[in-house]
Amino acid sequence: MPPTLQPYASQVSVPPFYAAFVLAPLASNAAGAMASYKYATKKTQKTITVSLAALEGAPCMDNTL
């Protein structure tokens, strides 16, 4: 993925390291974060529990890859 992000990093004037290790994980997990937020806004114990589990699971999976 870093070679793919190199042109993007140059275009927006950020260091390639920042683009590869900060922006890429944020972008890849954004859909899950939004889904968890919408799910948690229902404010029941079950939906909040599922939402927190999803938010904890995504970084764990990212770190194992």
C-alpha positions as CSV (number, residue, x, y, z in Angstrom):
1,M,0.0,0.0,0.0
2,P,2.8,2.6,0.7
3,P,3.9,2.7,-3.0
4,T,0.3,3.4,-3.9
5,L,0.1,6.3,-1.4
6,Q,3.3,8.0,-2.5
7,P,1.8,10.0,-5.3
8,Y,-1.1,11.0,-3.1
9,A,1.3,12.1,-0.3
10,S,3.3,14.2,-2.7
11,Q,0.1,15.8,-4.1
12,V,-1.2,16.9,-0.7
13,S,2.3,17.8,0.6
14,V,2.5,15.4,3.5
15,P,5.4,13.1,4.3
16,P,4.9,9.6,2.8
17,F,5.3,8.0,6.3
18,Y,2.4,10.0,7.6
19,A,0.2,9.1,4.6
20,A,1.0,5.3,4.9
21,F,0.8,4.8,8.6
22,V,-1.7,7.4,9.8
23,L,-4.0,8.4,7.0
24,A,-4.4,4.9,5.4
25,P,-5.6,3.2,8.6
26,L,-8.0,6.0,9.3
27,A,-9.4,5.8,5.8
28,S,-9.7,2.0,5.8
29,N,-11.5,2.0,9.2
30,A,-13.7,5.1,8.6
31,A,-16.7,3.0,7.4
32,G,-16.6,0.8,10.4
33,A,-16.3,3.8,12.7
34,M,-19.3,5.5,11.1
35,A,-21.4,2.3,11.3
36,S,-20.4,1.8,14.9
37,Y,-21.4,5.4,15.7
38,K,-24.8,5.0,14.0
39,Y,-25.4,1.7,15.8
40,A,-24.4,3.3,19.2
41,T,-26.8,6.2,18.7
42,K,-29.7,3.8,19.3
43,K,-28.5,3.9,23.0
44,T,-29.4,0.4,24.1
45,Q,-27.0,-1.8,26.0
46,K,-26.8,-4.3,23.2
47,T,-26.1,-1.8,20.4
48,I,-23.5,0.0,22.4
49,T,-21.8,-3.3,23.3
50,V,-21.7,-4.4,19.7
51,S,-20.4,-0.9,18.7
52,L,-17.6,-1.0,21.2
53,A,-16.6,-4.5,20.2
54,A,-16.4,-3.5,16.6
55,L,-14.3,-0.4,17.5
56,E,-11.9,-2.6,19.6
57,G,-11.7,-5.4,17.0
58,A,-10.7,-3.2,14.0
59,P,-7.4,-2.0,15.5
60,C,-6.6,-5.5,16.7
61,M,-7.1,-6.9,13.2
62,D,-5.0,-4.1,11.7
63,N,-2.1,-4.8,14.1
64,T,-2.1,-8.5,13.3
65,L,-1.6,-7.8,9.6
